[in-house]
Amino acid sequence: MSDLYNAPELNICFDDIRDDWDAVERWLTVLAEERSTGTLTTYRFHLAKLRWYCDHAETPPLKMWSAADFLHFKEFLHASPFEAVCPKNAKWGDPGYTPFKVAPAKGSAEDIIRFVHALFGIWHAHGYITVNPAIDHKLHRKTSVTRSTPGDGNFLDQVIDHMKSILSVDLCLVRDLFVIMALRELGLSASELVEASMSDVASHPHPSFERSAIFRAAHNRILPMSSELLSVFRLYRRTFGLPSSVQQGEELPLVLSIRKFGKGFRHDPQTTGRRGTLRGIRSRQGLLVIVKSRICAVAADLERSGNMSSATTRKFANTRWIRHVFERDTILTDGPLLNIAHKMGWKQPIAGLKNYLSAPPSLRGGRRHPLRQK
């Protein structure tokens, strides 16, 4: 979350502010233009926890916080406040409800602190507050999970080939193969994939086109799907008991869970009448578990068979690295910047390319781009 804000570039007006929470909403509204829906949802989870703390800890108004108030909030998060944990099955508006489903882990607490740190930075930079209470707080530097990743996509191709060689009717195996192939071929971000629906896969309007299907991605992108990926998609649907092709009016999520709506959901009005129906995986964390666990398992098999020289790469397998490998291959082969921006979903092509060129080699697949200054 180190790039959560960039004070000189954000154009935020704090005139006619009703209260501190209205000021927060002004900031999030501007961020929404550059962030995915999933990312903004995460920010709002952080905001809900901050607001609950302010309401229950008898703190001064947020704009009046001192360095001590910020430190107390940090200590509260790191102290695993079990008294703040929401009762089981309680919902917003119920007695005792809190936004803390569990006591925050160390990493989760640091993410919330980063969010609040960025909030005060923006407020101070735009004159809403005169003193930044978090200015002396040093953020823990997040260790890059991709610093030791393999230099190209050969490792991932090896994983996919191995999964094909052991393919069976196992629900998880077929689904995981489709997920990893879709990430590898389409270059989708984790947020895009978990927010997608089955209906986003469609037959190409021109039968003579070399790609037989398309995928409707975010930012109005139409991405061609290879016949191989389409075949795996159809197998994936059949394995879950669905017709090979997407049916009209179908609203199933693209990434399915092996769990179904069951008895535990019978009192939820949103799931009434859906017992036994398929559930989807709609969180980036859930997708990360699928990708990381599957690649780790395959890497272990390849190491045991002597087909992989080192097992260290599997420790860094994640959706972010797969997208970076796709990004590097796209930049090196797709020529015009607008073509690259379309495939990557960059709203601002120049900024997207600058972010890529400024990333460390491990985030760029390990190679130096010819446009990057030596």
C-alpha positions as YAML, in Angstrom:
chain: A
units: angstrom
residues:
- id: 1
  name: MET
  ca: [0.00, 0.00, 0.00]
- id: 2
  name: SER
  ca: [3.05, 2.26, -0.33]
- id: 3
  name: ASP
  ca: [1.50, 3.85, -3.43]
- id: 4
  name: LEU
  ca: [-1.84, 4.47, -1.69]
- id: 5
  name: TYR
  ca: [-1.51, 8.16, -2.31]
- id: 6
  name: ASN
  ca: [0.64, 10.65, -4.09]
- id: 7
  name: ALA
  ca: [-0.10, 14.05, -2.59]
- id: 8
  name: PRO
  ca: [1.02, 16.28, -5.50]
- id: 9
  name: GLU
  ca: [-1.00, 14.33, -8.09]
- id: 10
  name: LEU
  ca: [-4.33, 13.90, -6.28]
- id: 11
  name: ASN
  ca: [-6.77, 16.75, -6.83]
- id: 12
  name: ILE
  ca: [-8.92, 16.77, -3.71]
- id: 13
  name: CYS
  ca: [-11.07, 19.66, -2.55]
- id: 14
  name: PHE
  ca: [-11.86, 19.80, 1.16]
- id: 15
  name: ASP
  ca: [-14.14, 22.85, 0.95]
- id: 16
  name: ASP
  ca: [-17.58, 22.60, 2.59]
- id: 17
  name: ILE
  ca: [-16.65, 19.48, 4.55]
- id: 18
  name: ARG
  ca: [-19.37, 18.34, 6.97]
- id: 19
  name: ASP
  ca: [-17.08, 16.31, 9.24]
- id: 20
  name: ASP
  ca: [-13.96, 14.13, 9.24]
- id: 21
  name: TRP
  ca: [-15.75, 11.16, 7.70]
- id: 22
  name: ASP
  ca: [-16.93, 13.32, 4.82]
- id: 23
  name: ALA
  ca: [-13.28, 14.29, 4.31]
- id: 24
  name: VAL
  ca: [-12.35, 10.62, 4.16]
- id: 25
  name: GLU
  ca: [-15.06, 10.02, 1.55]
- id: 26
  name: ARG
  ca: [-13.67, 12.84, -0.61]
- id: 27
  name: TRP
  ca: [-10.30, 11.09, -0.62]
- id: 28
  name: LEU
  ca: [-11.77, 7.65, -1.40]
- id: 29
  name: THR
  ca: [-13.85, 9.12, -4.23]
- id: 30
  name: VAL
  ca: [-10.69, 10.37, -5.93]
- id: 31
  name: LEU
  ca: [-8.90, 7.06, -5.32]
- id: 32
  name: ALA
  ca: [-11.82, 5.19, -6.90]
- id: 33
  name: GLU
  ca: [-10.82, 6.60, -10.29]
- id: 34
  name: GLU
  ca: [-7.52, 4.70, -10.17]
- id: 35
  name: ARG
  ca: [-8.26, 1.65, -8.01]
- id: 36
  name: SER
  ca: [-10.20, -1.55, -8.60]
- id: 37
  name: THR
  ca: [-13.47, -2.30, -6.85]
- id: 38
  name: GLY
  ca: [-11.74, -4.96, -4.75]
- id: 39
  name: THR
  ca: [-9.06, -2.53, -3.60]
- id: 40
  name: LEU
  ca: [-11.61, 0.14, -2.64]
- id: 41
  name: THR
  ca: [-13.58, -2.50, -0.72]
- id: 42
  name: THR
  ca: [-10.43, -3.31, 1.26]
- id: 43
  name: TYR
  ca: [-9.89, 0.37, 2.03]
- id: 44
  name: ARG
  ca: [-13.44, 0.64, 3.32]
- id: 45
  name: PHE
  ca: [-12.86, -2.38, 5.60]
- id: 46
  name: HIS
  ca: [-9.90, -0.47, 7.07]
- id: 47
  name: LEU
  ca: [-12.02, 2.67, 7.40]
- id: 48
  name: ALA
  ca: [-14.79, 0.79, 9.23]
- id: 49
  name: LYS
  ca: [-12.28, -0.45, 11.82]
- id: 50
  name: LEU
  ca: [-10.87, 3.05, 12.31]
- id: 51
  name: ARG
  ca: [-14.34, 4.53, 12.72]
- id: 52
  name: TRP
  ca: [-15.38, 1.84, 15.22]
- id: 53
  name: TYR
  ca: [-12.28, 2.59, 17.26]
- id: 54
  name: CYS
  ca: [-13.00, 6.32, 17.24]
- id: 55
  name: ASP
  ca: [-16.60, 5.71, 18.37]
- id: 56
  name: HIS
  ca: [-15.68, 3.33, 21.20]
- id: 57
  name: ALA
  ca: [-12.30, 4.51, 22.50]
- id: 58
  name: GLU
  ca: [-13.45, 8.05, 23.35]
- id: 59
  name: THR
  ca: [-10.76, 9.60, 21.17]
- id: 60
  name: PRO
  ca: [-10.67, 13.25, 20.02]
- id: 61
  name: PRO
  ca: [-12.08, 14.00, 16.56]
- id: 62
  name: LEU
  ca: [-9.84, 12.47, 13.92]
- id: 63
  name: LYS
  ca: [-8.53, 15.83, 12.66]
- id: 64
  name: MET
  ca: [-7.47, 16.68, 16.23]
- id: 65
  name: TRP
  ca: [-5.41, 13.52, 16.77]
- id: 66
  name: SER
  ca: [-1.95, 13.89, 18.25]
- id: 67
  name: ALA
  ca: [1.01, 11.57, 17.80]
- id: 68
  name: ALA
  ca: [-0.02, 9.89, 21.07]
- id: 69
  name: ASP
  ca: [-3.52, 9.18, 19.73]
- id: 70
  name: PHE
  ca: [-2.06, 7.59, 16.61]
- id: 71
  name: LEU
  ca: [0.29, 5.49, 18.77]
- id: 72
  name: HIS
  ca: [-2.62, 4.33, 20.96]
- id: 73
  name: PHE
  ca: [-4.51, 3.20, 17.86]
- id: 74
  name: LYS
  ca: [-1.47, 1.28, 16.67]
- id: 75
  name: GLU
  ca: [-1.08, -0.39, 20.08]
- id: 76
  name: PHE
  ca: [-4.78, -1.26, 20.08]
- id: 77
  name: LEU
  ca: [-4.46, -3.12, 16.76]
- id: 78
  name: HIS
  ca: [-1.30, -4.98, 17.75]
- id: 79
  name: ALA
  ca: [-2.71, -5.99, 21.14]
- id: 80
  name: SER
  ca: [-5.12, -8.48, 19.48]
- id: 81
  name: PRO
  ca: [-8.23, -6.82, 20.97]
- id: 82
  name: PHE
  ca: [-10.49, -9.81, 21.42]
- id: 83
  name: GLU
  ca: [-13.09, -7.63, 23.12]
- id: 84
  name: ALA
  ca: [-13.53, -5.88, 19.77]
- id: 85
  name: VAL
  ca: [-14.22, -9.09, 17.84]
- id: 86
  name: CYS
  ca: [-17.71, -9.32, 16.38]
- id: 87
  name: PRO
  ca: [-20.04, -12.02, 17.80]
- id: 88
  name: LYS
  ca: [-20.56, -14.95, 15.46]
- id: 89
  name: ASN
  ca: [-23.21, -14.38, 12.74]
- id: 90
  name: ALA
  ca: [-23.84, -10.79, 13.90]
- id: 91
  name: LYS
  ca: [-24.53, -8.33, 11.09]
- id: 92
  name: TRP
  ca: [-24.35, -4.59, 10.74]
- id: 93
  name: GLY
  ca: [-27.02, -3.07, 12.97]
- id: 94
  name: ASP
  ca: [-27.19, -6.05, 15.34]
- id: 95
  name: PRO
  ca: [-26.32, -5.48, 19.02]
- id: 96
  name: GLY
  ca: [-22.61, -6.01, 19.61]
- id: 97
  name: TYR
  ca: [-21.67, -5.89, 15.93]
- id: 98
  name: THR
  ca: [-18.12, -4.75, 15.14]
- id: 99
  name: PRO
  ca: [-16.15, -4.69, 11.87]
- id: 100
  name: PHE
  ca: [-13.52, -6.99, 13.43]
- id: 101
  name: LYS
  ca: [-14.45, -10.54, 12.38]
- id: 102
  name: VAL
  ca: [-11.28, -11.79, 14.08]
- id: 103
  name: ALA
  ca: [-8.50, -10.14, 16.06]
- id: 104
  name: PRO
  ca: [-6.21, -8.55, 13.45]
- id: 105
  name: ALA
  ca: [-3.04, -10.45, 12.66]
- id: 106
  name: LYS
  ca: [0.25, -8.56, 12.50]
- id: 107
  name: GLY
  ca: [0.08, -8.13, 8.72]
- id: 108
  name: SER
  ca: [-3.56, -7.00, 8.82]
- id: 109
  name: ALA
  ca: [-2.80, -4.50, 11.57]
- id: 110
  name: GLU
  ca: [0.06, -3.04, 9.51]
- id: 111
  name: ASP
  ca: [-2.23, -2.70, 6.48]
- id: 112
  name: ILE
  ca: [-4.74, -0.71, 8.55]
- id: 113
  name: ILE
  ca: [-1.93, 1.47, 9.91]
- id: 114
  name: ARG
  ca: [-0.68, 2.13, 6.37]
- id: 115
  name: PHE
  ca: [-4.17, 3.20, 5.36]
- id: 116
  name: VAL
  ca: [-4.50, 5.65, 8.28]
- id: 117
  name: HIS
  ca: [-0.93, 6.88, 7.74]
- id: 118
  name: ALA
  ca: [-1.80, 7.68, 4.10]
- id: 119
  name: LEU
  ca: [-5.04, 9.38, 5.16]
- id: 120
  name: PHE
  ca: [-3.24, 11.78, 7.48]
- id: 121
  name: GLY
  ca: [-0.59, 12.40, 4.83]
- id: 122
  name: ILE
  ca: [-3.23, 13.47, 2.32]
- id: 123
  name: TRP
  ca: [-5.07, 15.62, 4.85]
- id: 124
  name: HIS
  ca: [-1.84, 17.38, 5.80]
- id: 125
  name: ALA
  ca: [-0.69, 17.86, 2.19]
- id: 126
  name: HIS
  ca: [-4.01, 19.48, 1.24]
- id: 127
  name: GLY
  ca: [-4.31, 21.67, 4.32]
- id: 128
  name: TYR
  ca: [-7.18, 19.89, 6.07]
- id: 129
  name: ILE
  ca: [-4.96, 19.41, 9.15]
- id: 130
  name: THR
  ca: [-1.98, 21.53, 10.18]
- id: 131
  name: VAL
  ca: [-0.07, 18.78, 12.02]
- id: 132
  name: ASN
  ca: [0.33, 15.22, 10.79]
- id: 133
  name: PRO
  ca: [0.12, 12.91, 13.84]
- id: 134
  name: ALA
  ca: [1.69, 10.04, 11.89]
- id: 135
  name: ILE
  ca: [4.65, 11.93, 10.47]
- id: 136
  name: ASP
  ca: [7.16, 10.39, 12.88]
- id: 137
  name: HIS
  ca: [5.81, 6.88, 12.51]
- id: 138
  name: LYS
  ca: [8.00, 4.67, 10.35]
- id: 139
  name: LEU
  ca: [6.05, 2.13, 8.33]
- id: 140
  name: HIS
  ca: [7.35, -1.41, 8.24]
- id: 141
  name: ARG
  ca: [8.70, -2.00, 4.78]
- id: 142
  name: LYS
  ca: [6.75, -4.74, 3.05]
- id: 143
  name: THR
  ca: [9.01, -7.50, 1.79]
- id: 144
  name: SER
  ca: [8.44, -8.21, -1.88]
- id: 145
  name: VAL
  ca: [7.14, -11.72, -2.33]
- id: 146
  name: THR
  ca: [8.54, -11.77, -5.86]
- id: 147
  name: ARG
  ca: [12.16, -10.92, -5.17]
- id: 148
  name: SER
  ca: [13.36, -14.45, -5.91]
- id: 149
  name: THR
  ca: [10.90, -15.48, -8.58]
- id: 150
  name: PRO
  ca: [12.12, -17.20, -11.76]
- id: 151
  name: GLY
  ca: [13.22, -14.91, -14.55]
- id: 152
  name: ASP
  ca: [10.59, -15.94, -17.10]
- id: 153
  name: GLY
  ca: [7.40, -17.89, -17.60]
- id: 154
  name: ASN
  ca: [9.09, -21.26, -18.24]
- id: 155
  name: PHE
  ca: [8.48, -22.34, -14.67]
- id: 156
  name: LEU
  ca: [4.76, -21.57, -14.94]
- id: 157
  name: ASP
  ca: [4.51, -23.36, -18.29]
- id: 158
  name: GLN
  ca: [6.17, -26.36, -16.65]
- id: 159
  name: VAL
  ca: [3.57, -26.28, -13.87]
- id: 160
  name: ILE
  ca: [0.70, -26.13, -16.39]
- id: 161
  name: ASP
  ca: [2.13, -29.00, -18.46]
- id: 162
  name: HIS
  ca: [2.46, -31.14, -15.34]
- id: 163
  name: MET
  ca: [-1.15, -30.40, -14.32]
- id: 164
  name: LYS
  ca: [-2.34, -31.45, -17.78]
- id: 165
  name: SER
  ca: [-0.41, -34.72, -17.51]
- id: 166
  name: ILE
  ca: [-2.22, -35.68, -14.29]
- id: 167
  name: LEU
  ca: [-5.60, -34.22, -15.26]
- id: 168
  name: SER
  ca: [-8.60, -36.11, -13.91]
- id: 169
  name: VAL
  ca: [-12.20, -35.38, -12.91]
- id: 170
  name: ASP
  ca: [-11.01, -33.92, -9.63]
- id: 171
  name: LEU
  ca: [-12.95, -30.65, -9.14]
- id: 172
  name: CYS
  ca: [-10.08, -28.71, -7.60]
- id: 173
  name: LEU
  ca: [-7.49, -29.84, -10.15]
- id: 174
  name: VAL
  ca: [-9.60, -28.88, -13.18]
- id: 175
  name: ARG
  ca: [-10.64, -25.56, -11.68]
- id: 176
  name: ASP
  ca: [-7.08, -24.72, -10.65]
- id: 177
  name: LEU
  ca: [-5.79, -25.55, -14.12]
- id: 178
  name: PHE
  ca: [-8.30, -23.17, -15.69]
- id: 179
  name: VAL
  ca: [-7.51, -20.41, -13.19]
- id: 180
  name: ILE
  ca: [-3.74, -20.61, -13.70]
- id: 181
  name: MET
  ca: [-4.07, -20.85, -17.50]
- id: 182
  name: ALA
  ca: [-6.45, -17.85, -17.56]
- id: 183
  name: LEU
  ca: [-4.04, -15.77, -15.48]
- id: 184
  name: ARG
  ca: [-1.12, -16.82, -17.68]
- id: 185
  name: GLU
  ca: [-2.83, -16.24, -21.05]
- id: 186
  name: LEU
  ca: [-5.09, -13.25, -20.36]
- id: 187
  name: GLY
  ca: [-2.91, -11.33, -17.91]
- id: 188
  name: LEU
  ca: [-5.83, -10.61, -15.58]
- id: 189
  name: SER
  ca: [-5.32, -9.13, -12.17]
- id: 190
  name: ALA
  ca: [-6.60, -11.07, -9.16]
- id: 191
  name: SER
  ca: [-9.42, -8.55, -8.70]
- id: 192
  name: GLU
  ca: [-10.57, -8.94, -12.30]
- id: 193
  name: LEU
  ca: [-10.70, -12.72, -12.11]
- id: 194
  name: VAL
  ca: [-12.65, -12.98, -8.86]
- id: 195
  name: GLU
  ca: [-15.11, -10.29, -9.99]
- id: 196
  name: ALA
  ca: [-15.72, -11.99, -13.35]
- id: 197
  name: SER
  ca: [-18.72, -14.14, -14.22]
- id: 198
  name: MET
  ca: [-19.13, -17.18, -16.47]
- id: 199
  name: SER
  ca: [-21.06, -14.97, -18.90]
- id: 200
  name: ASP
  ca: [-17.89, -12.94, -19.52]
- id: 201
  name: VAL
  ca: [-16.70, -15.82, -21.71]
- id: 202
  name: ALA
  ca: [-18.43, -15.62, -25.10]
- id: 203
  name: SER
  ca: [-18.07, -17.01, -28.60]
- id: 204
  name: HIS
  ca: [-16.25, -14.71, -30.97]
- id: 205
  name: PRO
  ca: [-18.71, -12.73, -33.16]
- id: 206
  name: HIS
  ca: [-16.68, -13.57, -36.27]
- id: 207
  name: PRO
  ca: [-16.41, -17.37, -36.71]
- id: 208
  name: SER
  ca: [-13.46, -17.01, -39.08]
- id: 209
  name: PHE
  ca: [-11.39, -15.29, -36.39]
- id: 210
  name: GLU
  ca: [-8.33, -17.30, -35.34]
- id: 211
  name: ARG
  ca: [-9.41, -17.23, -31.69]
- id: 212
  name: SER
  ca: [-12.72, -19.01, -31.12]
- id: 213
  name: ALA
  ca: [-13.77, -17.16, -27.94]
- id: 214
  name: ILE
  ca: [-13.33, -13.86, -26.16]
- id: 215
  name: PHE
  ca: [-13.21, -12.76, -22.54]
- id: 216
  name: ARG
  ca: [-14.82, -9.50, -21.48]
- id: 217
  name: ALA
  ca: [-12.42, -8.00, -18.95]
- id: 218
  name: ALA
  ca: [-12.52, -4.80, -16.92]
- id: 219
  name: HIS
  ca: [-12.04, -1.37, -18.52]
- id: 220
  name: ASN
  ca: [-14.00, -2.45, -21.65]
- id: 221
  name: ARG
  ca: [-11.27, -4.84, -22.77]
- id: 222
  name: ILE
  ca: [-12.05, -7.71, -25.13]
- id: 223
  name: LEU
  ca: [-9.36, -10.37, -24.80]
- id: 224
  name: PRO
  ca: [-9.09, -13.30, -27.24]
- id: 225
  name: MET
  ca: [-9.03, -16.78, -25.71]
- id: 226
  name: SER
  ca: [-7.07, -19.61, -27.30]
- id: 227
  name: SER
  ca: [-8.87, -22.81, -28.28]
- id: 228
  name: GLU
  ca: [-6.84, -24.63, -25.61]
- id: 229
  name: LEU
  ca: [-8.02, -22.31, -22.84]
- id: 230
  name: LEU
  ca: [-11.60, -22.56, -24.14]
- id: 231
  name: SER
  ca: [-11.39, -26.38, -24.04]
- id: 232
  name: VAL
  ca: [-10.21, -26.31, -20.43]
- id: 233
  name: PHE
  ca: [-13.00, -23.84, -19.61]
- id: 234
  name: ARG
  ca: [-15.60, -26.23, -21.04]
- id: 235
  name: LEU
  ca: [-14.08, -29.19, -19.18]
- id: 236
  name: TYR
  ca: [-14.11, -27.11, -16.00]
- id: 237
  name: ARG
  ca: [-17.83, -26.43, -16.41]
- id: 238
  name: ARG
  ca: [-18.67, -30.08, -17.16]
- id: 239
  name: THR
  ca: [-16.69, -31.23, -14.13]
- id: 240
  name: PHE
  ca: [-18.86, -29.00, -11.95]
- id: 241
  name: GLY
  ca: [-22.01, -30.42, -13.51]
- id: 242
  name: LEU
  ca: [-22.70, -27.48, -15.84]
- id: 243
  name: PRO
  ca: [-23.29, -27.44, -19.61]
- id: 244
  name: SER
  ca: [-20.12, -26.93, -21.64]
- id: 245
  name: SER
  ca: [-21.29, -23.56, -22.94]
- id: 246
  name: VAL
  ca: [-22.55, -20.64, -20.89]
- id: 247
  name: GLN
  ca: [-26.35, -20.49, -20.87]
- id: 248
  name: GLN
  ca: [-28.38, -17.35, -21.47]
- id: 249
  name: GLY
  ca: [-29.13, -15.53, -18.24]
- id: 250
  name: GLU
  ca: [-26.48, -17.46, -16.29]
- id: 251
  name: GLU
  ca: [-25.03, -15.46, -13.41]
- id: 252
  name: LEU
  ca: [-22.51, -17.86, -11.90]
- id: 253
  name: PRO
  ca: [-19.11, -16.49, -10.85]
- id: 254
  name: LEU
  ca: [-16.17, -17.50, -12.99]
- id: 255
  name: VAL
  ca: [-14.15, -19.02, -10.15]
- id: 256
  name: LEU
  ca: [-16.26, -21.64, -8.38]
- id: 257
  name: SER
  ca: [-15.83, -23.08, -4.92]
- id: 258
  name: ILE
  ca: [-16.12, -26.82, -4.31]
- id: 259
  name: ARG
  ca: [-18.42, -25.92, -1.43]
- id: 260
  name: LYS
  ca: [-22.11, -25.29, -2.00]
- id: 261
  name: PHE
  ca: [-24.67, -23.23, -0.15]
- id: 262
  name: GLY
  ca: [-25.83, -25.51, 2.66]
- id: 263
  name: LYS
  ca: [-27.83, -25.68, 5.83]
- id: 264
  name: GLY
  ca: [-25.70, -23.08, 7.57]
- id: 265
  name: PHE
  ca: [-27.09, -20.43, 5.23]
- id: 266
  name: ARG
  ca: [-30.79, -21.19, 5.56]
- id: 267
  name: HIS
  ca: [-31.52, -18.18, 7.79]
- id: 268
  name: ASP
  ca: [-29.81, -15.68, 5.51]
- id: 269
  name: PRO
  ca: [-32.49, -14.00, 3.32]
- id: 270
  name: GLN
  ca: [-29.90, -13.47, 0.58]
- id: 271
  name: THR
  ca: [-29.30, -17.22, 0.25]
- id: 272
  name: THR
  ca: [-32.78, -18.53, 0.95]
- id: 273
  name: GLY
  ca: [-33.73, -21.08, -1.70]
- id: 274
  name: ARG
  ca: [-30.12, -21.52, -2.85]
- id: 275
  name: ARG
  ca: [-29.20, -24.58, -0.81]
- id: 276
  name: GLY
  ca: [-27.19, -26.96, -2.93]
- id: 277
  name: THR
  ca: [-26.27, -24.33, -5.52]
- id: 278
  name: LEU
  ca: [-22.70, -23.50, -6.48]
- id: 279
  name: ARG
  ca: [-20.81, -20.83, -4.61]
- id: 280
  name: GLY
  ca: [-18.09, -18.59, -6.00]
- id: 281
  name: ILE
  ca: [-14.72, -17.40, -4.76]
- id: 282
  name: ARG
  ca: [-14.98, -13.61, -4.75]
- id: 283
  name: SER
  ca: [-11.91, -12.56, -2.74]
- id: 284
  name: ARG
  ca: [-8.34, -12.05, -3.88]
- id: 285
  name: GLN
  ca: [-7.18, -13.91, -0.78]
- id: 286
  name: GLY
  ca: [-9.21, -16.95, -1.80]
- id: 287
  name: LEU
  ca: [-7.73, -16.84, -5.28]
- id: 288
  name: LEU
  ca: [-4.22, -16.54, -3.86]
- id: 289
  name: VAL
  ca: [-4.79, -19.69, -1.80]
- id: 290
  name: ILE
  ca: [-5.80, -21.60, -4.95]
- id: 291
  name: VAL
  ca: [-2.83, -20.43, -7.02]
- id: 292
  name: LYS
  ca: [-0.17, -20.70, -4.34]
- id: 293
  name: SER
  ca: [-1.23, -24.08, -2.95]
- id: 294
  name: ARG
  ca: [-1.54, -25.63, -6.41]
- id: 295
  name: ILE
  ca: [1.80, -24.31, -7.70]
- id: 296
  name: CYS
  ca: [3.52, -25.35, -4.48]
- id: 297
  name: ALA
  ca: [2.11, -28.88, -4.78]
- id: 298
  name: VAL
  ca: [3.13, -29.21, -8.44]
- id: 299
  name: ALA
  ca: [6.59, -27.77, -7.76]
- id: 300
  name: ALA
  ca: [7.06, -30.35, -5.00]
- id: 301
  name: ASP
  ca: [6.09, -33.17, -7.42]
- id: 302
  name: LEU
  ca: [8.49, -31.87, -10.05]
- id: 303
  name: GLU
  ca: [11.30, -31.62, -7.52]
- id: 304
  name: ARG
  ca: [10.77, -35.21, -6.36]
- id: 305
  name: SER
  ca: [10.86, -36.45, -9.95]
- id: 306
  name: GLY
  ca: [14.06, -34.52, -10.63]
- id: 307
  name: ASN
  ca: [12.44, -32.21, -13.23]
- id: 308
  name: MET
  ca: [13.09, -29.04, -11.26]
- id: 309
  name: SER
  ca: [16.52, -27.93, -10.14]
- id: 310
  name: SER
  ca: [15.32, -25.84, -7.20]
- id: 311
  name: ALA
  ca: [12.22, -25.73, -5.04]
- id: 312
  name: THR
  ca: [12.73, -22.14, -3.91]
- id: 313
  name: THR
  ca: [10.59, -20.71, -6.72]
- id: 314
  name: ARG
  ca: [7.41, -22.28, -5.43]
- id: 315
  name: LYS
  ca: [7.64, -20.20, -2.24]
- id: 316
  name: PHE
  ca: [7.00, -17.08, -4.29]
- id: 317
  name: ALA
  ca: [4.23, -18.35, -6.56]
- id: 318
  name: ASN
  ca: [1.35, -15.87, -6.57]
- id: 319
  name: THR
  ca: [-1.09, -14.07, -8.84]
- id: 320
  name: ARG
  ca: [0.95, -10.88, -8.81]
- id: 321
  name: TRP
  ca: [4.02, -12.59, -10.25]
- id: 322
  name: ILE
  ca: [1.98, -14.25, -13.02]
- id: 323
  name: ARG
  ca: [0.65, -10.85, -14.11]
- id: 324
  name: HIS
  ca: [4.15, -9.35, -14.06]
- id: 325
  name: VAL
  ca: [5.43, -12.12, -16.34]
- id: 326
  name: PHE
  ca: [2.51, -11.42, -18.72]
- id: 327
  name: GLU
  ca: [3.21, -7.69, -18.49]
- id: 328
  name: ARG
  ca: [6.85, -8.16, -19.44]
- id: 329
  name: ASP
  ca: [6.03, -10.44, -22.37]
- id: 330
  name: THR
  ca: [3.38, -7.99, -23.61]
- id: 331
  name: ILE
  ca: [5.69, -4.99, -23.45]
- id: 332
  name: LEU
  ca: [8.46, -6.84, -25.27]
- id: 333
  name: THR
  ca: [6.29, -8.18, -28.09]
- id: 334
  name: ASP
  ca: [3.15, -6.07, -28.61]
- id: 335
  name: GLY
  ca: [4.68, -2.93, -30.07]
- id: 336
  name: PRO
  ca: [2.45, 0.20, -29.87]
- id: 337
  name: LEU
  ca: [1.86, 1.51, -26.37]
- id: 338
  name: LEU
  ca: [-1.92, 1.68, -26.86]
- id: 339
  name: ASN
  ca: [-2.01, -2.04, -27.69]
- id: 340
  name: ILE
  ca: [-0.03, -2.79, -24.55]
- id: 341
  name: ALA
  ca: [-2.27, -0.54, -22.44]
- id: 342
  name: HIS
  ca: [-5.40, -2.26, -23.76]
- id: 343
  name: LYS
  ca: [-4.16, -5.74, -22.90]
- id: 344
  name: MET
  ca: [-2.95, -4.67, -19.46]
- id: 345
  name: GLY
  ca: [-6.02, -2.56, -18.66]
- id: 346
  name: TRP
  ca: [-4.00, 0.59, -17.99]
- id: 347
  name: LYS
  ca: [-6.19, 3.70, -17.85]
- id: 348
  name: GLN
  ca: [-3.07, 5.86, -18.25]
- id: 349
  name: PRO
  ca: [-0.64, 4.17, -20.67]
- id: 350
  name: ILE
  ca: [2.35, 6.41, -19.93]
- id: 351
  name: ALA
  ca: [1.95, 6.01, -16.17]
- id: 352
  name: GLY
  ca: [1.54, 2.24, -16.57]
- id: 353
  name: LEU
  ca: [4.73, 1.94, -18.57]
- id: 354
  name: LYS
  ca: [6.63, 4.13, -16.11]
- id: 355
  name: ASN
  ca: [5.49, 1.93, -13.22]
- id: 356
  name: TYR
  ca: [6.74, -1.13, -15.07]
- id: 357
  name: LEU
  ca: [10.12, 0.41, -15.94]
- id: 358
  name: SER
  ca: [10.62, 1.67, -12.39]
- id: 359
  name: ALA
  ca: [9.93, -1.73, -10.82]
- id: 360
  name: PRO
  ca: [12.86, -3.87, -9.61]
- id: 361
  name: PRO
  ca: [14.00, -6.63, -12.00]
- id: 362
  name: SER
  ca: [12.25, -9.34, -9.97]
- id: 363
  name: LEU
  ca: [8.89, -7.65, -10.59]
- id: 364
  name: ARG
  ca: [9.64, -7.38, -14.30]
- id: 365
  name: GLY
  ca: [10.35, -11.07, -14.75]
- id: 366
  name: GLY
  ca: [14.09, -10.63, -14.17]
- id: 367
  name: ARG
  ca: [15.01, -8.94, -17.47]
- id: 368
  name: ARG
  ca: [16.02, -5.40, -18.31]
- id: 369
  name: HIS
  ca: [13.71, -3.75, -20.80]
- id: 370
  name: PRO
  ca: [15.50, -2.17, -23.79]
- id: 371
  name: LEU
  ca: [13.80, 1.21, -23.07]
- id: 372
  name: ARG
  ca: [15.06, 1.30, -19.50]
- id: 373
  name: GLN
  ca: [18.14, 3.44, -18.99]
- id: 374
  name: LYS
  ca: [21.24, 1.56, -17.98]
...
